[in-house]
Amino acid sequence: MENAVKRIGVLTSGGDAPGMNAAIRAVVRACLYRGIECVGIRRGYNGLINGDILRMDASNISHIINRGGTILYTARSEEFRTPAGQERAAGTCKLIGLDGIVAIGGDGTFRGAEALSKHGISVVGVPATIDNDIVCTDYTIGFDTASNTAVDAIDRLRDTMQSHERCSVVEVMGRNAGHLALYVGLAVGATAVLMPEVPVHFDQDVIEKIRRARLSGKTHYMIVVAEGAGSAMKIGEQIKETLGLDPRVTILGHIQRGGTPSARDRVMATRMGYSAVEVLASGRTNRVICAKHGQMVDVDIEEGLSQKKGLNPQQLAALQAMTGL
């Protein structure tokens, strides 16, 4: 039977994440495998509004599986938030004959895809954000690489903190979610971890833990702060004021988004990109690809975005035991 889906577009939107290129590659190769034409849309929804497109084939995606960033570039589009911008974007889809779009990014990307679907465009979202805050999936592309980048940086900081017997306060990314801070804090054996989901009692959660660490013989202390939990600079100042220590504050920032994606991110991105094309080819729309218990499933975008994702309770319990001594 002739394939009803003949042309699929792929875009990346919002903050970049390591593994986005691997997802783009998977979408293109899955399309080629099925005999579907693939079109790359540059600069996210801005590119869809402005018609910034290119044909994608095997030559476009050669040797990109190991590259960070996104070859399609990414941007946030204020115009696309307006009904007129969405009309223009949908008009581009119809003009070039797109039978569907794979949108790679976070919750803002998915809300954009949902808006497009209301104009009759078939859409599937692929979760890619280092924050790991997409509710409907256990894992988002980029989280593993960002975690490893942060752990490597903190391990290096610890070497110099030990040499000078100092306290280090390290701010990691995560926007309004603490998944990255929790995971990294466990991996580096942090003295304390501050996350937006957990109310902070400064004396109990930071000062007392540093005191206990000192009484157990430690002479250096590592405090990991999620960016949504407060200013690392202010936390450093409070520690100095209360304990007389001279903390060194490091804000890791955007280095966590860059670099070669890990094996896990490459494999997850490949599986998710492939699954997105399978969903569109089957005639389904308004879906998000989700990793659930090691399997790829798809859920309705609206249903997925309406859920609330909390921190992993087992990881939280382990952190409490590790930092509560």
N, C-alpha and C positions, 0 to 999 in steps of 0.2 A: 504494500500500500504506500502511496506517495506521502512523504512527510509534509504535514500541513504547516509546520514551522520552518520557514526558509531563511530567515535572517534575525539574528540576535545581537543586541548591543550590550557592551560591558563598560562599566564606569567605576571609579573609586572616588569616594567623597568623605569629607570630614578629616579628622586627624589621620595621618599615615600610620601604618603598622608593618613591622617586618613580616613578610609572607604574602603581602598583597600581590606582588609580582607572580608568586607561585600560583595564587588563585586566578589571576588573569590568564596565565599560561594554561591552567587546567580548563578554563572556560573555552579558550580558543581551540585547544586540542580536542576537547569533547565535541565541539561543534564540527570540526573537520572530520572527526570519526563518524559523525552522523550525517555528513553531507549538508550541514547548515552553514550558511555564510555568517561570519562574525565581524562586527563593526566596533572599533574602539571609540569611546567618547572621552575626550580629554577635558581635564579640569572639572570633573563632576557635573553637577546640574547646570553650571554655567555653560559648559560645553554643549549640553543638550539644548539650551536656549539659543546659543549662538551658532550652532551647527559645526562645532569644532570636532570633526570626526575623521577617522581613517579606517581603511580596510585592514583587518587583522588576518595574518596567515602564519605559516611556520617560521618565516624569516623574522617577523616582528617579535616573536617570543623566544628566539634562540638565545640560550645562555642567560635567561633572566631568573631562573628558579632560585639562584643563590644570591640575588641582588636585593638589598633593602630598598625602602621607598616604594614608588610606583611609577612605572614607565608612562602611565596615562596621566600623571600629575593629579593633584587633588585641590579642591578649593571649597570654601563655604559660600553659598550663593544667597544673598539677601533678596535678589529679584525673584528667585524661585519660591520664596516664602509667600509671594503675592499670587492671587488668582491669575493675574495677567501673565506673570512669569511661567506659571504652570501650564497655561494655555499655549504659550510659545513653545515650551519644551515638548508638550504633547503633539503640537503641530510639526515639530522636527521629526518626531518618531513616525508620524503618518507620512510625511514627505519622503523619507528615505525607506519606508516600508518595513519598519521593525516589527517583528511578531512578538518580541519580548525583550526585557532588559534584565541583566544581572547587575545588581547594585551592591558593591562591596564597601562595607563601612560599619558605622555604629548606629545607635538609635535614631539620630538625626537623619542619617542616610535612609533608614527604613521608613521614617515618616514621610520623607520625600517620595519614596517609591510608592507608598500607600496613596499619596496625593495623585501621583501619575495614574495609578490603577483606576481612579475615579473618572479619568478621561478615556477609559477603555484600553489602556496599555497593560499588557501582561508583565508582571514584575516578580522577581525573586531576589531576596536579600541574602547576602553572605556576611556573617558577623566577623569583622576585623577591627579590633581595638585592643590596645595594650591594657586597658582598664578592666577587661573581663567582666563588664557590667551589663551585658545583654542578658536579660532575665531568662529567656526561653532556652538558652543553650548552656551546657556545662563548661564550654570552652570557646574562646574567641581567638582568632588568628592574631599573633603578635605577642600574646601574654607570656609565652615561654621564653622567647628571645629577650623581651624587656626585663623579665625576672633575672635571667642569667647575666644580662648587662649590669643590672643594679647590684647583684651579688658580687660580681667581679670587682666593681668599683669599690664596694664596701670592704671587701677583703683587702684591697690595696690600702684603703684608709686605715683599717685596723692595724696594719703593719706599722704605720707611722704613729698612730695613737698609742700603741704599746711601747714604742721607743721613747715617747715623751710622757707616758703615764697621764693621758688626757682623756677627756670626754668628747665624743663625736656625736653631733646631731645631723642626721641625713634625711633630707626630704625627697621622697619618691613621688612619681606621678600617680594618676588614678582618678583625677577629676574629683567627683563627689563620692567615690567608692574606695574602700580600703582593701580590696582583694589583693592588689599588688603589694601593698605594705605588709599585710599579714603573711603572705607567702614568702616574701623576701626576709621578713623578720625572723620567721622560723628557720630559713635557710642559713642565715648568718649568725644565729644564736644571739639575737639582740637582747640588750638589758631591758628595754621597754619598747613597745610599738603603739603608736597612737593612730586611731582610725576614726573616720567620721561616724561610723555606725555605732560606735561604743562610746558612751559618755565618759569624758576624761575628768578624773579627780586628781589634780596635778600632784598634790603631796603624796597621795597613795600610789598613783600609777607611774610616777616618774621619780620623785625625790626619794621615797622610801625604797624603791627598787635599786637605786644607785647606792643608797646607804647599805642595804643588805649585801649588795655585790662587794662593796668595800670591806664589810665585816667578814665576808667569806674569803678575803685575800686578793681580790681583783684590784688592779690599779688603773684600768681603763674601762670605759663604758660606751656602749653603742645604743643610741636612741634613734629609732626609725619612725619617721612621721609621714603619713599620707598627706598630700597637698590639700585635701579637703578637710583635714583635721585641725588646721591652724598653721600659723607661720613658724617655720623652723627657727628663724631669727629670733622671734619673741620667746620661743621655748628655750633657746640657748641663753637668752638674757635672764630668764627666770631661774634657770639652773645656776647661773653665775651669782645671782643675787641671793639665792637661798643657801647654796652650798659653798660658795667661794671658789668653785672650779672655774676654769677658763675654757669653755667648750669651743670646739671648732665646728662651724656650721657649713655643710655642703648641700647645695641644691643640685641634684643630678640632672633635672630638666630634660631637654629633648634628646640627650644622648641615648636615652632609653628607647626612643623610637627608631634609631638608626641601627646600622650594622647588618651583617649577614644573618638571615633567619636560621634558627635552629632546625634540626632534623624534624622535630615534632611539628613546628610551625609549617614547614614545607609539606609534610604529609597531610596534616589537617587541612591546609589550604587547598591542596590538590583534591582531596576527597570532597571538600565542600564545593569547590568550583565545578567538579564533575557532576555532583548531585544537583546543583542549580540548573545545569543544562538539561539533565534528565527530567526534572520537574516541569520546566517550560515545554520540553518536547512532548510531554504527556498531556499538555493542555491545561495544566493547573496554573493558578496565578495568585498574587497577593500572599506569597509564602516567604518564610524565613527558613534557611537551612540551619538545623540545630544538631549539635553533638549530644547524644543522650546515651549514657551507659556504654560508650564505645561505638555506638551506631549512629549513622546519619539519618535524621528524620526531618520532616518539614511541618511547620505549624503556620497558622494564619498570622499575618503581621500584626493585626490589631489585638488579637488574643495574646501574642507574645509580648507586645509592648505594655500591655495592661497589668502584667504580673510584676511582683516585687522580688528582687533577688537579694537575699541576705548573705552574710558571710558564712563560710563553711563552719558548722558548729564543732566538728571534730578538730579542725585546725585551730579554732579558738580555744578549745579545751586544752589542746597540747601546748599552745602558746602560754596559757595561764600557768600550766605546770612548769614550763621551762623558765618563765620569768618570775615566778612567785617564790623562789627560794630565798 
